[in-house]
Every structure is written in C-alpha cells, then in structure tokens.
Amino acid sequence: MKKIGVLTLALLLVASAVAFADGINAFSAFKNGIGARALAMGGAFVAVCNDSTAMVWNPAGLAQLDDTRLAGMSTNLYGLDITHQFVGATTSFANLGIGLGWERAAIDGQIAEVGGELGEAFTWVENAIIGSLATNVMDVAMAGANVKYYMADNGVGGTATGFGFDLGLLVSLGDTFVIGVNAMDLAGSTIEWDSGATDIVSGMYKAGLALMLAEGRAIVAADIDFGGSDLGDVHIGFDFQMIDELALRAGVIMVDNFTGSIITVGGGVDVSGLGLDVAYVVDGNLGNTIVVSAELSLGSFFGSEDEPVEEVETE
C-alpha cells in the first residue's frame, strides 16, 4: 500500500507540472543535462541518478549516495563555442543527501550591430547556483528538491537574476525496476533583468524507468520529457559495467515527434574512487559534442573511515 501511495504521488507530480508549465526557453543550454555518463546514455538518467549529477537529473537520487563526492564537467556544445560547465559536491548526513553545485553556460565572440556597423565582441554568460536536499520516504521511495539561483549577463551591460525550484522522486519496485520523476523549474522560473524586462526558464518535466540487470552491472533506462502539454524528447540508454574499472554506454534521443534522432556513445574508467567519463553526442543538425567529466569519491579515494578495527585480546 505504501508503494501505491508513492506511485500516485509521482503521477500527480507529473500531471500538476504539465498543467502549470508556461514561458519561453531561457537558459536553454541547461536543459541538455550534465555529466558524460548520463549524456552517453542519451540522457536517460532520471531513474538512475546514482552519482553527483543527480542534483540536476533528479535531486531525489542524492539520497542513494552514502559518501562525499566532488564532480566536474566541461564541454563545447555542438562545436559552436557554446561552453557548458559544472562543478559540484555532494555528501550525506543522517538520512539526508546534500548537494551544492555551480552550472555555467557561455557564448563567446558575439558581435552586436550598432547603427548599421559591427560593434565590439562580447560574451553572453548564464550561471546557476544549485542547492539540493534529498531523503528517504517510508523506506520505499526517495524525494528531493533543488533551489536554484539564476544569474545572467548579456555582455553589453545588462544583468538578470531569479530563483528556480525542482522536485524529484524515486520509487524502487523490488531490486529490478526503478521509477523516477523530476519537475524542473516547476511552473516556470522568472528571471528579471535590471532593465525591467523578464525572461522565463520554461518548466521541463521528466519521467523515467530504469531496469537493473546482473546485480546492477547492466542498466537499461528510458525517459520521456514533457514541456507544458506537449510530449518532448524520448531518451533510451544502456550502461554496461564490463569490469569494476570499465563501463561502456550508448543511447539514442528521439526528437521532433520521432522524426529525428541523436546518437550517443561513451565510456568511463574508475580507479580507486576516481571516475573519468567521456561521451560523444552525434547531432546531425546542430553538430557533434564531446563531453568530459570526472567524479571523485573521497571515501573510496582515501579509504573508508569506518573500517572495523581489530580487537586485541589482553590477559
């Protein structure tokens, strides 16, 4: 009965998010997601979200982590000099998963036309500071939330700020199936410029299913995006842990009502708690993207602090 109640909550979260969605698509680069592991799986990560990038894909996933981790990512989107970067840290305390991250996107070398003549080059920059909190719910689900502080600089003297909120949920159905839901920028996030103008970071809502096989060494996942009442992209991904130190991944993103597709491939190595991942995203329309990211588990890297100490018998 508990699981039925939590599943009902997940469905209501998606339904209410779709009903209230509105606005234009500011901070659009942030909608691509972060982390080479997730992106190599075609972005099918809402029900997986078991690393530091969970604070973006589904904050509820932070409740799965039981150590302290540092993570970073950098990429040049589509080879168009659109940089996208992320730095974050996560930890656990009692029954809570906690995360703090910084996400940045920038378009370099833009040139404005002033009075029919080209002006000086400038850089458009968008930043977000992300605070995440997650917890277990009745031992059958995990719930999480983000508070995001958006900052934008148009490079020609204008700045803008605003807040956004995300809500996420994970439900495990036994040891094999996991359902994930993430409502990003719930009801749309308003960004106010110092000129008095406003932009909206449109709400995007994701529902996903992950199938854990071979004791979690193989993962098949699928996500569906919703924007308002419209069906968005469909993501399908696969992750196979060949050995403890090496994983291979692949995925596909079905776009434009299944009339187009984006292929993704990648892999990762993990040595003593330091994971290095790479993804290659093949987009025939915009261009290809190489994503590189890293994650360091401090507990694994320096050794567990909770290792049992051998007792010495004394007479």
N, C-alpha and C positions, 0 to 999 in steps of 0.2 A: 504493500500500500504506500509505503514511503516513496518508492521509486516512481509509482504512478503519479503521486503528487508533484514530485520534482520535474517529471517529464511534462506535466501540464503547465508548470511554471515556465519551462523552456519554450513551449509553443506560444504561450501568452506573451513572452518577451519578444519573440519574432513578430507576432501579429501586431502588438502595440507599436513596435519600432517602425514597421512598414506603414502603419496608419498615420504616424506623425511626421514622417520624413518630408523634407522640403529644402529648397535653397539651391544655390549654384555651387559649382565644384571648385572652391578654393582649396589650396594645399593638396592638389590632386596627386602630386608625386608621392605623398604619404600613403595613398591608397594602394600602392604596389606591395606594401609589406616590407619586412626586413629579414635579414639572415639568409645566408646562402643555402643552408639546409632546407628551410621551408620553401624558398624560391625554386630550388632544384626539384622539389616535389610538386611544382606547378601551383604553389600557394595553397595546397590542400592541407592546412595545418591547424584549423580551428579546433578539431577534436583531438589533435596530437599534442601540440603546445607544451612539450615537456623539457624546454630549455629556457634560457634567459629571454628569448624573443617572445615568450608568452605574453609579456606585458603589452605587446602590440597586437598579436594574433588573437589572444583570448586571455585576459588577466586571470581568469579562474585557474589557469594552468600553473600559476606560481605556487599554488597550494600543493602541487606534486613534488616540488623541489625541497630537499632537506639539507642543503648546504649553501655556502656563499659562492657566488659566481660573478665574474666580470666578462663582459662581451663587447664586441665592436664589429662594425661593418662599414664597407666603403664600396661605392660603385659609380660608374658613369653611365647613366641611363641612356640606352639606345645608341651610345657613341655620339651623343649630341651635346656634350659638355654640360649635361644636367647632373650635377653631383648629388648623391644621396648618401648620407652617413648616419651612423647610430653608435652611441656609446651607452652602456647601461650596467647596472649592478643589481643583483638580487640576493636575498638571504631569507632565512626562516627564523621565526621566533614563536615558541609555544605552538599554537595551532594556526599561525598566520604565515603567509608568504608575502614578502615585501619587495617592491622593486622601485628603482629610480632610474630614469633614462633621459637621454637627450637625442632628439632626431633633428636632422638638418637637411634641407634641400636648397640648391642654389643654381641659378642660370647665369653663367658668366658671359662677358663680352657682348651684352645687349647694347644697341645703339639707338637712341631716340632721334626722331626727325623733328627739328625745331625750325619753323618758318621756312620750310622747304629745303633746309640743309641738315646734314647729319651732325648730331651733337657728339659729346664725349661718350665713351663706353661706360657702362655701369653694370652692376651685378644685383639681380633680384635674389633675396635670401628669405627663406622661411624656416623657422625654428619651432620646436615644441619641447617643453619640459614635461615629462610624464611621471606621475606618482601612482604606484599600483599597490593594491591590497587584496589578498585572497584568503579564503578559509574553507575548511571542510564543513559540509552541511549534513548533519544527521548521519555521517559516515557513509552516505550513499551518493553524494554529489559534492562538487566544489563550486564556489561562487567567488567572483572577483569584480573589482571596479577600478577604473582609472580616472584620475583628474589630470587634465592636460591644459597647460598654459601656452597658448599660441602667440608667436611674435613674427611679424613680417616687416621687411624693409625693401621698398621698391627701388632703392639705389639712387633715387633722384630727390631725396629729402622727405619722403613720406614713410611713416611707420604705423603699424597697427598691432593690436593685442586683443586677446579674447580667451575664454575658457571653453573647454570641451569635456564631455563625460562619456565613458564607455561602461557597459555592463556585460559580464560574461558568465557562462555556466557550463559545467562539465558534468555528465552523468555516465557512470560506468555500468554497463549491463553485463555483469559477470566479468570474466577475465579476457573476453574476446572483443566485445563491442564497446565503443565509447561515442557518445553523442556530445557535440559542442555547439554552443550558440554564443555569438558576440554581436552586441549592438554598439557600433562605433559612432561617436558623435551623435548621441541619442537626440532625436528631434532636430538635428542640425545645430552647429555651433556658430555663434555670431562673432565676427571679427570686425572691430571698429577702428577705422583709420583716423589719424589726427586731423584730417580734413573734414571729418564728419560723415564720410561715406562708410558703408558697411559691406562686408562680404559674408557669405555663408559657407562653412565647411559642411558639405552635404552629408547627411547620415548614410552610412552603409552598414548593412546587416547581413551577417553570415551564419549559415547553419551547416554543420559538418558531421560526418560519420567516419570513424576510424575502425579498421579491422586489424586486431593484433594477432599475429600468427607466429608459430615457432618460438613460443615464450617471449614474444616481443621483438625478436630479431628481424622479423619481416612485418612491414606495415603497409596496408593499402588504405588510402583515405580519399574522401570526396567531399567537396564543399560547394555550396550554392550561395551566390551573392544576390542581395536584394537592394535596390535603390528606389525608395518610395514604393509604389505598387508594381514596379517593373522588375522582371526577372533579369538579373545581371549575368556575369560570367559563371561558368561551371568549371571547377578545378578538380582534377584527378591526379593523384600522386602515389608513388611507390618508393619505399625505403627498405633496403636490404642490408643488414649488418653481416657482411661476409665473415669477418673475424672481429674480435674485440676492438682492434685498432683501425679497421677499414670498413666504410659503408659506401654503397652505390645508390644513386637516386635517379628518378626520372618522373616526368609528369607532362600533362597537357592541360591547356586552358582553352575552353571553348568560348568564343566571343561572338558578339553581334548575332545573337539568336542562333547559335550553332552554324553560322555561315563561314566563320573563320576560326583558326586555331593558332596557338602559340605553344611551341615545344620547349621543354626544359630538361636539362640533364645536369648531373653533378656528382660530387662525392665528397667524402671527408675522412680525415685521419684523426685519431685520438691517441695521444701518448701521455700517460701519467697525468690525466686530467686536463691536458691542453688539447683542445679540439680546433682543427683548421678545416674550413669548408670552402668549396667553390661551386658556383652554379653558372651555367651558360643558358641564357634565355634567348630563343630564336623567334624574333618577331619580324615577319616578312614585310610589314607595313612601316613600322617606326624605326626598326634597326635592331641589332643584337646587343645584348648586355652581358657583361661578365661581372659577377658578384663575388667578393671575397669577404669572409667573416671569420672570427675567432671567438672562442669561449674558453675561459679558464675556471675550472672548479678548484677553489682554494683548498678544500678538504682533501681532494684526491692528489693535488699537486704537492702539498706539504705533508701529506699523511694525516690520517684521521686522529683527531684529538681525543676520541672516545675509545681507543683501542684498549682492551682489557689488560690490566697489569697482573702479572703472575704473582701469586701469593707465595711468600717464603715461610715455610714452617719453622717455627722455633721451639726448642725444647723448654 
